């Protein structure tokens, strides 16, 4: 039999030294935003991962911890977390989840996976 040698493809990943999250992050759909509520103030998430979230807020300092509610609009679900601001650039807060219930974490991972699949399908239809 004739066997073809498999081609190898090199993939380069962006390795930012200032990136404190080790999980894949994704930007939510603008039509179905992810909302963060801290002390009654709502913020739109710019990106989210299984370990953290980024949003714009002026009043939070690096190292501060806040009880928050995360709302996944597409899922119609809200869950509590405790956020810690790990980095800030102007008003961009990059936060990690320091406390999150296992069920909420599973919901979040499921949401991210479904959003990834949706974005892949959209990109395939554009080609």
matplotlib code that plots the C-alpha trace (Angstrom):
import matplotlib.pyplot as plt

x = [0.0, 1.0, 1.0, 1.1, 3.2, 1.1, 1.8, 2.5, 1.2, 2.9, 0.7, 2.0, 0.1, 0.2, 2.0, 1.5, 3.5, 0.9, -1.9, -2.9, -5.7, -4.7, -8.1, -9.4, -11.3, -14.0, -15.9, -19.7, -22.2, -23.3, -26.9, -26.7, -24.2, -22.7, -23.4, -21.4, -23.2, -21.1, -22.9, -25.8, -23.7, -23.9, -21.0, -20.8, -18.2, -15.6, -14.4, -14.9, -13.2, -13.7, -11.4, -12.1, -13.7, -12.7, -14.9, -14.5, -14.8, -13.1, -13.7, -12.0, -8.4, -5.9, -6.1, -9.6, -12.2, -15.9, -19.0, -20.6, -23.4, -22.7, -25.6, -25.4, -28.1, -28.2, -28.7, -31.1, -29.0, -27.4, -24.9, -22.8, -19.0, -16.2, -13.9, -10.4, -9.0, -5.6, -4.7, -5.9, -5.2, -6.9, -10.5, -10.1, -10.3, -9.1, -10.5, -10.2, -12.9, -11.7, -15.0, -17.4, -19.8, -19.1, -22.5, -21.8, -18.4, -19.8, -22.5, -19.8, -17.7, -20.7, -21.6, -18.1, -18.0, -21.3, -20.3, -17.0, -19.0, -21.4, -18.5, -16.8, -20.1, -20.4, -16.9, -17.4, -20.5, -18.6, -16.0]
y = [0.0, 3.6, 5.8, 9.6, 11.3, 13.6, 17.3, 19.1, 22.6, 25.0, 27.1, 30.1, 31.3, 34.8, 34.6, 37.9, 38.2, 40.5, 37.9, 36.6, 34.3, 30.9, 30.1, 30.8, 34.1, 35.1, 38.3, 37.9, 38.7, 42.3, 41.3, 39.0, 40.7, 39.3, 41.8, 42.3, 44.0, 45.3, 47.2, 48.0, 49.3, 47.3, 46.8, 45.1, 42.4, 42.9, 39.3, 36.3, 33.0, 30.2, 32.0, 35.7, 38.6, 42.0, 45.2, 48.9, 50.5, 53.6, 53.1, 49.7, 49.4, 46.6, 44.1, 45.0, 42.3, 42.7, 40.5, 40.6, 39.0, 37.7, 37.7, 35.4, 37.0, 34.2, 31.6, 33.7, 32.9, 35.0, 33.7, 35.3, 35.4, 37.3, 39.2, 40.4, 43.1, 41.6, 44.3, 47.7, 49.8, 53.2, 52.0, 48.4, 46.0, 42.5, 40.4, 36.8, 34.8, 34.1, 32.5, 30.8, 27.9, 24.7, 24.8, 28.4, 27.4, 24.6, 26.9, 29.4, 26.7, 25.5, 29.1, 29.7, 26.4, 27.2, 30.7, 29.4, 26.9, 29.7, 32.0, 29.1, 28.4, 32.1, 32.3, 29.2, 30.8, 34.0, 32.1]
z = [0.0, -0.6, 2.5, 2.3, 4.8, 6.9, 6.6, 9.8, 10.3, 12.7, 14.8, 16.7, 19.7, 21.1, 24.4, 26.2, 29.3, 31.0, 30.4, 33.9, 32.6, 31.4, 29.8, 26.4, 26.3, 23.9, 23.2, 23.8, 21.0, 21.2, 20.6, 23.7, 26.0, 29.2, 32.0, 35.2, 38.2, 41.1, 43.9, 41.6, 38.7, 35.5, 33.0, 29.6, 29.5, 26.7, 27.0, 29.3, 30.0, 32.5, 34.9, 34.5, 32.8, 31.4, 31.4, 31.6, 35.1, 36.5, 40.2, 40.7, 41.8, 41.1, 43.9, 44.9, 45.4, 44.7, 45.0, 41.6, 39.5, 36.0, 33.6, 30.5, 28.4, 25.8, 28.6, 30.6, 33.7, 36.4, 39.0, 41.8, 41.7, 43.6, 41.3, 41.9, 39.6, 38.5, 35.9, 34.9, 31.8, 32.0, 32.7, 31.4, 34.3, 33.9, 36.7, 37.8, 39.5, 43.1, 44.1, 41.7, 42.3, 40.4, 38.7, 37.5, 36.3, 34.3, 32.8, 31.9, 30.2, 28.3, 27.2, 26.0, 24.0, 22.3, 21.5, 20.0, 17.8, 16.7, 15.7, 13.8, 11.9, 11.1, 9.8, 7.6, 6.0, 5.1, 3.1]

ax = plt.figure().add_subplot(projection="3d")
ax.plot(x, y, z, "-o")
ax.set_aspect("equal")
plt.show()
